[in-house]
């Protein structure tokens, strides 16, 4: 049995990472620098359980020579190999001070080593030379250890099936090397080696999660310089209440639980700040907040790419006449914030792409000509007054609904048609809130629109069907005509310029509800344009 590590040495790690004493002790026994250790070590567990942070802290505390390579930052396997060699050289030859983090010192490591390492065999040769040089000049009689940590190696991009088995074989040719693999869920037979040492990081229990979050209490008064005793007392009971109410979702991992508590805390203590309840009246505070539905909604658990908050520009006087009166709640305002992040010209382009995908080209002159604006208003008004009931719907109307254009999906359109519809919609859209009349009526040039179209293609809000067609043609021809047909299909796809108006065909990739919200931020109603050709359900209201 391995001797127990010095308790005083690991006391700082246990204080920094509570509730992980057993796991830290196991890692310290296996990674002790002067004792023989396993050739490979698999550290696995759920996300946000402290695997990478604790492994790094243990290696730094024990002063074990090591290098940590973040695999998620390496695009190819070759980049992973070269960053590993650069980190080992910096740590053992360049005087790295016992350890080197490839994520923090990647540039420094690349300057100290220049070479090519394209496969696992070349990696083994480079590591053997570096470690042999180090041991030749080492006067210590004890068995020196060097640890290479591959952090998140299961998420390595462009990793072949032989990458992990090849890395696990490095310890067979270098007895002084220990390879640590940090994974989420190791599957059976992943390394093709039996008897690998494993250290499991279990998910935090309810008691452990509340203990950790309670170590950083919040103050009742936001502007307070220090946290008083009443705030600590209330915070401890509050986090237990949050875990009991939303623990199934908020307690999935520690960062989510901490973020949920931070979001709910200001709303929870607001009655105390207003003087409604005292600081120790926890029961009354819980009853009052539950009546307001604070813990009944899972709104705080929903993560968004675009931050909430902010008011959208109000429609101008001209467009307000055409804008439908609509009762909007707080949820609708938040939904509109999702599309406010796009530039104004990109939003108009996306609305034009939606109309081009769902309007037949033969109706463009009828829908977008200047005299059709009053026609759209008159048709909407007449449709509102005389809407047919369900019982009087004729068979012809039912057949027409079966062949509804939206059931066919978005249809491809040419770039010239998209630009024409854009210039037809732009004069009717609301100007930016900081722009004047001249800026709103100015003509947008193609030099400004083409980058916006390219951005929409990158965001996959617009699709180029010819690229999808070429991909499917390549897959089909592979099974029939060998390798010459795929090369020809790829060359044909490359020959098509994505912004060539004569050959490129596009298709919108957003739904009706999103397009409607997008148009309302500009003061437009897509249903007015779709109603001109008799589509009553063109856009979801």
C-alpha positions as CSV (number, residue, x, y, z in Angstrom):
1,X,0.0,0.0,0.0
2,X,1.2,3.5,-0.8
3,X,2.3,5.7,2.1
4,X,-0.1,8.5,3.0
5,X,1.0,11.9,1.8
6,X,1.8,14.7,4.2
7,X,-1.5,16.1,5.6
8,X,-0.1,19.5,6.1
9,X,0.9,19.6,2.4
10,X,-2.6,18.9,1.2
11,X,-4.3,21.0,3.8
12,X,-4.3,24.1,1.5
13,X,-5.9,22.1,-1.3
14,X,-8.6,20.7,1.0
15,X,-9.4,24.2,2.1
16,X,-9.6,25.6,-1.4
17,X,-11.7,22.6,-2.7
18,X,-14.0,21.4,0.1
19,X,-15.8,18.1,0.0
20,X,-13.1,16.5,-2.1
21,X,-10.7,15.2,0.6
22,X,-10.9,11.6,-0.6
23,X,-10.3,12.4,-4.2
24,X,-7.4,14.7,-3.4
25,X,-5.8,12.0,-1.3
26,X,-6.1,9.5,-4.1
27,X,-4.5,11.8,-6.7
28,X,-1.7,12.7,-4.3
29,X,-0.9,9.0,-3.7
30,X,-0.8,8.3,-7.4
31,X,1.1,11.4,-8.6
32,X,3.7,11.6,-5.8
33,X,6.9,12.7,-7.6
34,X,9.4,10.4,-5.8
35,X,7.4,7.2,-5.9
36,X,6.7,4.9,-8.8
37,X,3.3,5.6,-10.2
38,X,0.9,4.2,-12.8
39,X,1.7,4.7,-16.5
40,X,-1.8,5.9,-17.2
41,X,-4.4,7.6,-15.0
42,X,-8.0,8.2,-16.1
43,X,-9.8,11.1,-14.2
44,X,-13.5,11.1,-15.0
45,X,-16.7,12.6,-13.7
46,X,-19.6,14.9,-14.5
47,X,-18.9,18.4,-15.8
48,X,-18.2,21.1,-13.3
49,X,-17.0,18.7,-10.6
50,X,-13.5,20.2,-10.2
51,X,-11.5,17.6,-12.2
52,X,-9.1,19.9,-14.0
53,X,-8.7,22.4,-11.2
54,X,-7.9,19.8,-8.5
55,X,-5.5,17.9,-10.8
56,X,-3.7,21.2,-11.5
57,X,-3.6,22.1,-7.8
58,X,-2.3,18.7,-6.7
59,X,0.5,18.8,-9.3
60,X,1.5,22.3,-8.3
61,X,1.4,21.5,-4.6
62,X,3.5,18.3,-4.9
63,X,5.9,20.1,-7.3
64,X,5.7,17.3,-9.7
65,X,7.2,18.1,-13.2
66,X,4.2,18.2,-15.5
67,X,2.6,19.7,-18.5
68,X,-1.2,20.4,-19.0
69,X,-2.5,20.3,-22.6
70,X,-6.1,21.6,-23.1
71,X,-7.3,19.3,-25.9
72,X,-10.4,21.5,-26.6
73,X,-8.1,24.3,-27.8
74,X,-6.3,22.0,-30.3
75,X,-8.0,21.8,-33.7
76,X,-6.1,18.8,-35.1
77,X,-4.2,15.9,-33.6
78,X,-0.9,17.4,-35.0
79,X,-1.5,20.6,-33.0
80,X,-2.1,18.5,-29.9
81,X,1.2,16.6,-30.4
82,X,3.3,19.7,-31.1
83,X,1.9,21.6,-28.1
84,X,2.7,18.6,-25.9
85,X,6.3,18.4,-27.1
86,X,6.7,22.2,-26.7
87,X,5.3,22.0,-23.1
88,X,7.6,19.1,-22.1
89,X,10.6,20.9,-23.5
90,X,9.7,24.1,-21.7
91,X,9.2,22.3,-18.4
92,X,12.2,20.0,-18.4
93,X,14.8,21.8,-20.5
94,X,13.9,25.5,-20.3
95,X,13.6,25.6,-16.6
96,X,9.8,25.9,-16.4
97,X,9.8,25.7,-12.6
98,X,8.4,22.2,-12.2
99,X,5.2,22.7,-14.4
100,X,4.0,24.2,-17.6
101,X,0.4,25.0,-18.6
102,X,0.0,24.8,-22.4
103,X,-3.1,26.9,-22.2
104,X,-1.4,29.8,-20.4
105,X,2.1,29.6,-22.0
106,X,1.4,28.3,-25.5
107,X,3.3,31.1,-27.2
108,X,6.3,30.7,-25.0
109,X,6.5,27.0,-25.6
110,X,6.2,27.4,-29.4
111,X,9.2,29.8,-29.4
112,X,11.4,27.4,-27.5
113,X,10.7,24.4,-29.8
114,X,10.4,24.3,-33.6
115,X,9.7,21.0,-35.3
116,X,7.1,18.8,-36.8
117,X,5.2,16.1,-34.9
118,X,2.5,14.6,-37.0
119,X,1.7,11.3,-35.4
120,X,1.9,9.3,-32.1
121,X,5.2,7.7,-33.2
122,X,6.9,11.1,-33.7
123,X,5.5,12.2,-30.4
124,X,7.0,9.2,-28.6
125,X,10.4,9.8,-30.2
126,X,10.4,13.5,-29.1
127,X,9.4,12.7,-25.6
128,X,12.0,9.9,-25.2
129,X,14.8,12.3,-26.2
130,X,13.6,15.1,-23.9
131,X,13.1,12.8,-20.9
132,X,16.3,10.9,-21.5
133,X,18.2,14.2,-21.5
134,X,16.6,15.2,-18.2
135,X,17.3,12.0,-16.4
136,X,20.9,11.9,-17.7
137,X,21.6,15.2,-15.9
138,X,19.6,14.4,-12.8
139,X,21.7,13.7,-9.7
140,X,18.7,12.5,-7.6
141,X,18.8,8.7,-7.1
142,X,15.0,8.5,-6.6
143,X,12.7,7.7,-9.5
144,X,11.8,11.1,-11.1
145,X,8.3,11.3,-12.5
146,X,7.0,13.5,-15.3
147,X,3.2,13.9,-15.8
148,X,1.5,14.8,-19.1
149,X,-2.2,15.8,-18.6
150,X,-4.6,15.8,-21.5
151,X,-7.5,17.9,-20.3
152,X,-10.8,17.1,-22.0
153,X,-9.2,14.7,-24.5
154,X,-12.6,13.1,-25.2
155,X,-13.6,16.4,-26.9
156,X,-10.6,16.4,-29.2
157,X,-11.6,17.4,-32.7
158,X,-10.4,15.4,-35.7
159,X,-9.4,12.6,-33.4
160,X,-9.1,9.2,-35.0
161,X,-9.9,5.9,-33.3
162,X,-6.2,5.2,-32.6
163,X,-5.4,8.5,-30.9
164,X,-6.3,7.6,-27.3
165,X,-4.9,4.0,-27.5
166,X,-1.7,5.4,-29.0
167,X,-1.3,8.0,-26.2
168,X,-1.9,5.3,-23.6
169,X,1.0,3.3,-25.1
170,X,3.5,6.0,-24.4
171,X,4.1,4.9,-20.9
172,X,5.2,1.4,-22.1
173,X,8.4,2.9,-23.7
174,X,9.0,5.6,-21.1
175,X,8.8,4.3,-17.5
176,X,9.3,7.7,-16.0
177,X,6.2,9.1,-17.8
178,X,2.6,9.2,-16.4
179,X,-0.2,10.2,-18.8
180,X,-3.4,11.6,-17.2
181,X,-6.6,11.6,-19.2
182,X,-9.3,13.9,-18.0
183,X,-12.7,12.7,-19.4
184,X,-16.4,13.0,-18.8
185,X,-17.5,9.5,-19.3
186,X,-15.0,6.8,-20.3
187,X,-16.6,4.0,-22.3
188,X,-15.5,0.4,-22.2
189,X,-12.5,-0.4,-24.4
190,X,-11.6,3.2,-25.0
191,X,-7.9,2.8,-24.5
192,X,-7.6,-0.9,-25.5
193,X,-5.6,-1.5,-22.3
194,X,-6.7,-3.4,-19.2
195,X,-6.1,-2.4,-15.6
196,X,-6.0,1.4,-16.0
197,X,-6.1,3.4,-12.8
198,X,-9.3,5.5,-12.4
199,X,-10.2,8.3,-10.2
200,X,-13.9,9.2,-10.1
201,X,-15.2,12.7,-9.3
202,X,-18.9,12.2,-8.3
203,X,-21.4,14.9,-8.5
204,X,-21.9,17.1,-5.5
205,X,-24.7,16.0,-3.2
206,X,-27.3,18.5,-1.8
207,X,-25.3,18.9,1.5
208,X,-22.0,19.4,-0.3
209,X,-23.4,21.9,-2.8
210,X,-25.1,24.0,-0.1
211,X,-21.9,23.9,2.0
212,X,-19.7,25.1,-0.9
213,X,-22.1,27.9,-1.9
214,X,-22.5,29.0,1.7
215,X,-18.8,29.8,1.9
216,X,-19.4,32.9,-0.2
217,X,-22.4,34.6,1.3
218,X,-24.2,37.7,-0.2
219,X,-25.2,40.8,1.6
220,X,-28.8,41.9,2.0
221,X,-27.9,45.4,1.1
222,X,-26.1,45.5,-2.3
223,X,-23.9,48.5,-1.5
224,X,-22.7,47.1,1.9
225,X,-19.0,47.0,2.3
226,X,-19.0,43.8,4.4
227,X,-21.4,40.9,4.9
228,X,-23.0,41.0,8.4
229,X,-24.1,38.2,10.5
230,X,-27.8,38.5,9.5
231,X,-26.9,38.2,5.9
232,X,-24.9,35.0,6.5
233,X,-27.8,33.5,8.5
234,X,-30.3,34.4,5.8
235,X,-28.1,33.3,2.9
236,X,-27.5,29.8,4.4
237,X,-31.3,29.2,4.7
238,X,-31.9,30.7,1.3
239,X,-29.6,28.4,-0.7
240,X,-31.2,25.4,1.0
241,X,-34.6,26.7,-0.1
242,X,-33.4,27.2,-3.7
243,X,-32.0,23.7,-3.8
244,X,-35.2,22.2,-2.4
245,X,-37.4,24.2,-4.9
246,X,-35.3,24.0,-8.0
247,X,-32.8,21.4,-7.1
248,X,-33.6,19.0,-9.8
249,X,-32.5,21.5,-12.4
250,X,-30.5,24.2,-10.5
251,X,-28.5,21.5,-8.6
252,X,-27.4,19.7,-11.8
253,X,-23.9,21.2,-11.3
254,X,-22.3,23.7,-8.9
255,X,-21.9,26.7,-11.3
256,X,-25.6,26.5,-12.3
257,X,-26.7,26.3,-8.7
258,X,-24.5,29.3,-7.7
259,X,-25.8,31.4,-10.7
260,X,-29.4,30.6,-9.8
261,X,-28.8,31.7,-6.2
262,X,-27.2,34.9,-7.3
263,X,-30.1,35.7,-9.7
264,X,-32.8,35.0,-7.1
265,X,-31.1,36.7,-4.1
266,X,-31.9,40.4,-5.0
267,X,-35.6,39.6,-5.6
268,X,-35.8,37.4,-2.5
269,X,-34.4,40.1,-0.1
270,X,-36.2,43.1,-1.7
271,X,-39.1,43.0,0.9
272,X,-36.4,43.3,3.6
273,X,-34.8,46.3,1.8
274,X,-38.3,47.9,1.5
275,X,-38.9,47.4,5.2
276,X,-41.8,44.9,4.8
277,X,-40.1,42.1,6.8
278,X,-37.3,41.9,9.3
279,X,-34.0,40.3,8.6
280,X,-34.8,37.2,10.7
281,X,-38.4,36.7,9.5
282,X,-37.5,33.9,7.1
283,X,-40.8,32.1,7.3
284,X,-42.9,35.1,6.4
285,X,-40.5,36.0,3.6
286,X,-40.7,32.6,2.1
287,X,-44.6,32.6,2.2
288,X,-44.7,36.0,0.6
289,X,-42.3,35.1,-2.2
290,X,-44.0,31.9,-3.0
291,X,-47.3,33.8,-3.4
292,X,-45.5,36.0,-5.9
293,X,-44.3,32.8,-7.7
294,X,-40.6,33.4,-7.2
295,X,-39.8,29.7,-6.9
296,X,-42.5,28.4,-9.2
297,X,-40.9,29.6,-12.4
298,X,-37.8,28.1,-14.0
299,X,-37.1,31.4,-15.9
300,X,-33.8,31.9,-14.1
301,X,-32.5,28.5,-15.4
302,X,-32.9,29.5,-19.1
303,X,-29.7,30.7,-20.6
304,X,-29.7,33.0,-23.6
305,X,-27.0,34.0,-26.0
306,X,-28.3,37.6,-26.1
307,X,-28.6,39.2,-22.7
308,X,-32.0,40.5,-21.6
309,X,-32.9,44.1,-21.0
310,X,-33.3,47.2,-23.2
311,X,-36.2,48.6,-25.1
312,X,-36.6,48.3,-28.8
313,X,-37.2,51.3,-31.0
314,X,-40.8,52.4,-31.2
315,X,-42.5,52.6,-34.6
316,X,-42.6,56.0,-36.3
317,X,-45.8,57.9,-36.9
318,X,-46.0,56.8,-40.5
319,X,-45.5,53.1,-39.8
320,X,-47.6,53.1,-36.7
321,X,-50.7,53.4,-38.8
322,X,-49.8,50.1,-40.5
323,X,-48.6,48.4,-37.3
324,X,-51.2,46.1,-35.7
325,X,-52.3,47.0,-32.2
326,X,-51.1,44.2,-30.0
327,X,-51.0,43.6,-26.3
328,X,-47.5,42.6,-25.3
329,X,-46.3,41.3,-22.0
330,X,-42.8,41.1,-20.5
331,X,-42.2,37.8,-22.2
332,X,-42.8,39.3,-25.7
333,X,-40.3,42.1,-24.9
334,X,-37.7,39.5,-24.0
335,X,-38.4,37.6,-27.2
336,X,-37.9,40.7,-29.3
337,X,-34.5,41.3,-27.6
338,X,-33.3,38.1,-29.3
339,X,-33.4,39.7,-32.7
340,X,-32.4,43.2,-31.7
341,X,-28.8,42.2,-31.8
342,X,-28.8,41.9,-35.6
343,X,-28.0,45.1,-37.6
344,X,-30.9,46.9,-39.2
345,X,-29.9,46.0,-42.8
346,X,-29.4,42.4,-41.8
347,X,-32.9,42.3,-40.3
348,X,-34.4,43.8,-43.4
349,X,-32.5,41.3,-45.5
350,X,-33.8,38.4,-43.4
351,X,-37.4,39.6,-43.8
352,X,-36.9,40.0,-47.5
353,X,-35.5,36.4,-47.7
354,X,-38.5,35.1,-45.8
355,X,-40.9,36.8,-48.3
356,X,-38.8,35.6,-51.2
357,X,-39.0,32.0,-49.9
358,X,-42.8,31.9,-49.3
359,X,-44.1,34.3,-52.0
360,X,-44.2,33.1,-55.6
361,X,-42.1,35.2,-57.9
362,X,-45.0,36.0,-60.2
363,X,-46.7,38.0,-57.4
364,X,-43.7,40.3,-56.7
365,X,-45.0,43.1,-58.9
366,X,-48.4,42.9,-57.2
367,X,-47.1,42.8,-53.6
368,X,-44.2,45.2,-53.7
369,X,-45.4,47.9,-56.0
370,X,-46.1,51.3,-54.4
371,X,-49.8,51.2,-55.1
372,X,-50.2,47.9,-53.2
373,X,-49.7,49.6,-49.8
374,X,-53.3,50.8,-49.7
375,X,-54.5,47.5,-51.1
376,X,-52.8,45.6,-48.3
377,X,-54.5,47.8,-45.7
378,X,-57.9,47.5,-47.4
379,X,-57.7,43.7,-47.7
380,X,-56.7,43.4,-44.0
381,X,-59.6,45.6,-42.9
382,X,-62.1,43.7,-45.1
383,X,-60.7,40.3,-43.9
384,X,-61.1,41.4,-40.2
385,X,-64.8,42.5,-40.7
386,X,-66.0,39.5,-42.9
387,X,-64.0,36.5,-41.7
388,X,-65.7,33.3,-42.7
389,X,-66.8,31.0,-39.9
390,X,-65.7,27.4,-39.6
391,X,-69.1,26.0,-40.4
392,X,-69.4,27.9,-43.7
393,X,-66.0,27.0,-45.1
394,X,-66.3,25.5,-48.5
395,X,-64.6,22.4,-49.9
396,X,-62.6,24.6,-52.3
397,X,-61.2,26.6,-49.4
398,X,-60.2,23.4,-47.6
399,X,-58.4,22.1,-50.7
400,X,-56.6,25.4,-51.0
401,X,-55.4,25.2,-47.4
402,X,-54.1,21.7,-48.0
403,X,-51.9,23.1,-50.7
404,X,-50.8,26.0,-48.5
405,X,-47.4,27.4,-49.5
406,X,-46.0,27.0,-46.0
407,X,-46.6,23.3,-46.1
408,X,-44.2,23.1,-49.0
409,X,-41.4,24.7,-47.0
410,X,-39.1,27.6,-48.0
411,X,-38.4,27.7,-51.7
412,X,-35.0,28.8,-53.2
413,X,-34.7,32.2,-54.7
414,X,-32.1,34.2,-56.6
415,X,-29.8,36.9,-55.1
416,X,-31.2,39.5,-57.6
417,X,-34.7,38.9,-56.3
418,X,-33.6,39.2,-52.6
419,X,-32.0,42.6,-53.3
420,X,-35.0,43.8,-55.1
421,X,-37.3,42.9,-52.2
422,X,-34.9,44.5,-49.8
423,X,-35.0,47.8,-51.6
424,X,-38.8,47.6,-51.6
425,X,-39.0,47.0,-47.9
426,X,-36.3,49.4,-46.7
427,X,-38.3,52.6,-47.2
428,X,-41.2,51.3,-45.1
429,X,-39.0,50.1,-42.2
430,X,-38.4,52.2,-39.1
431,X,-35.2,54.2,-39.1
432,X,-32.5,53.6,-36.4
433,X,-33.4,55.5,-33.2
434,X,-30.2,57.7,-33.5
435,X,-30.5,58.3,-37.3
436,X,-32.1,61.2,-39.0
437,X,-34.4,61.3,-42.0
438,X,-31.5,61.6,-44.5
439,X,-29.9,58.4,-43.0
440,X,-33.2,56.5,-43.1
441,X,-33.9,57.3,-46.8
442,X,-30.3,56.9,-48.0
443,X,-29.8,54.2,-50.6
444,X,-27.9,51.2,-49.3
445,X,-25.1,50.1,-51.7
446,X,-24.3,46.5,-52.6
447,X,-20.9,46.9,-50.9
448,X,-22.8,47.2,-47.6
449,X,-25.3,44.4,-48.3
450,X,-22.9,41.7,-49.5
451,X,-21.1,41.5,-46.1
452,X,-24.5,41.3,-44.4
453,X,-25.5,38.4,-46.6
454,X,-22.3,36.6,-46.0
455,X,-22.8,37.0,-42.2
456,X,-26.3,35.6,-42.5
457,X,-24.9,32.6,-44.4
458,X,-22.3,32.1,-41.7
459,X,-25.0,32.2,-38.9
460,X,-27.0,29.7,-40.9
461,X,-30.0,32.1,-41.1
462,X,-29.7,31.8,-44.8
463,X,-28.9,28.5,-46.6
464,X,-27.3,28.0,-50.0
465,X,-29.1,25.0,-51.5
466,X,-26.5,24.5,-54.2
467,X,-24.0,23.6,-51.5
468,X,-26.3,21.0,-49.9
469,X,-27.1,19.6,-53.4
470,X,-23.4,19.2,-54.1
471,X,-22.8,17.5,-50.8
472,X,-25.6,15.0,-51.5
473,X,-24.3,14.5,-55.0
474,X,-20.9,13.7,-53.7
475,X,-22.3,11.1,-51.2
476,X,-24.3,9.5,-54.0
477,X,-21.5,9.4,-56.5
478,X,-19.0,7.9,-54.0
479,X,-20.9,4.6,-53.9
480,X,-21.2,4.4,-57.7
481,X,-18.1,5.9,-59.4
482,X,-15.2,5.7,-57.0
483,X,-13.1,8.8,-56.1
484,X,-13.2,10.7,-59.4
485,X,-16.9,11.7,-59.1
486,X,-16.6,13.2,-55.6
487,X,-13.7,15.3,-56.7
488,X,-15.7,16.6,-59.7
489,X,-18.7,17.4,-57.5
490,X,-16.4,19.2,-55.1
491,X,-14.9,21.2,-57.9
492,X,-18.3,22.1,-59.2
493,X,-19.4,23.3,-55.8
494,X,-16.3,25.4,-55.5
495,X,-16.9,26.9,-58.9
496,X,-20.1,28.5,-57.7
497,X,-19.5,31.8,-56.0
498,X,-21.8,32.2,-52.9
499,X,-22.6,35.8,-53.9
500,X,-23.0,35.2,-57.7
501,X,-26.5,36.5,-58.5
502,X,-26.9,34.4,-61.6
503,X,-26.1,31.0,-60.2
504,X,-26.5,31.1,-56.4
505,X,-29.9,30.1,-55.0
506,X,-30.7,30.8,-51.4
507,X,-33.3,29.6,-48.9
508,X,-34.4,31.2,-45.6
509,X,-33.7,29.1,-42.4
510,X,-35.9,30.8,-39.9
511,X,-39.5,30.0,-38.8
512,X,-42.6,32.1,-39.2
513,X,-42.8,33.2,-35.6
514,X,-39.2,34.4,-35.5
515,X,-39.6,36.2,-38.8
516,X,-42.8,37.9,-37.5
517,X,-40.9,39.2,-34.3
518,X,-38.0,40.3,-36.5
519,X,-40.3,42.3,-38.8
520,X,-42.1,43.9,-35.8
521,X,-38.8,45.4,-34.6
522,X,-38.7,47.3,-37.9
523,X,-42.4,48.3,-37.8
524,X,-43.3,45.9,-40.5
525,X,-46.0,43.2,-40.7
526,X,-45.2,40.3,-42.9
527,X,-48.9,39.2,-42.9
528,X,-49.8,42.4,-44.8
529,X,-47.6,41.3,-47.7
530,X,-48.7,37.7,-47.6
531,X,-52.4,38.7,-47.5
532,X,-52.2,40.4,-50.8
533,X,-52.2,37.0,-52.6
534,X,-54.9,35.6,-50.3
535,X,-52.9,33.9,-47.6
536,X,-54.7,34.4,-44.3
537,X,-52.4,32.4,-42.2
538,X,-49.1,33.5,-43.7
539,X,-47.4,34.5,-40.4
540,X,-48.2,33.4,-36.8
541,X,-49.7,36.4,-35.1
